[in-house]
Amino acid sequence: MERKSITLLGLIVFFIFSLFLTILAKEQAYDFRKTNWGMSKEQVRATEEKRPDFEADTTLGYDVTISGKDFACIYSFLEDKLYNSGYFFTGEHTNKNLYIDDYEELKETLTKKYGKPKMDFPGVWKNDLYKDDKSHWGMAISVGHLAYGNSWETPNTKISLMLSGDNYKIELVLSYTSKGLEEWVKQIKEKESSKDF
């Protein structure tokens, strides 16, 4: 009788563990949106619900709204393999400090999803002209004096969030890069660039 109870308990534990792994696998099924690294351009196109808003030989782009904010969603390909994707904030603010708020919201969301950032740069000053006046930090970003950044990793992906600027323009970029294809991409790009010499 005791042996049957132990066997039954073992089966229950195994079932619960298997169920947990299945749920975890479903959450990690995709590397970015509904795609996985190495997919072809056509496979990626099939995952989106609309036609691309812009397209080139090595990219697909879609205008998307996330949490009420406008972004360009870009997929990058090399030899018809998806290796990098990301979101570029396309909204505009007259108060440049609002870009910092957008960055902080994204950082909080990503931290909830992926955990504590692997690297965290909560404001790196290249020129401290505006450092003592927080109301001008957005301006400082737009002229390249201040930048923010974070990075996370999953088993397959490097994720980086950057807020930077130059020439009075601010860029808020969330980038996802394949870890498995990283060396291959580097070799292909080096080979391509050496053709010019």
Secondary structure, DSSP 8 states (H G I E B T S, - for coil): -HHHHHHHHHHHHHHHHHHHHHHHHHHTS-SBTTB-TT--HHHHHHHSSS--SEEETTEEEEEEEETTEEEEEEEEEETTEEEEEEEEE----SSTHHHHHHHHHHHHHHHHHH-S-SEEEEEEES--TTTT-GGGHHHHHHTTSEEEEEEEE-SSEEEEEEEEEETTEEEEEEEEEESTTHHHHHHHHHHHHHTT-
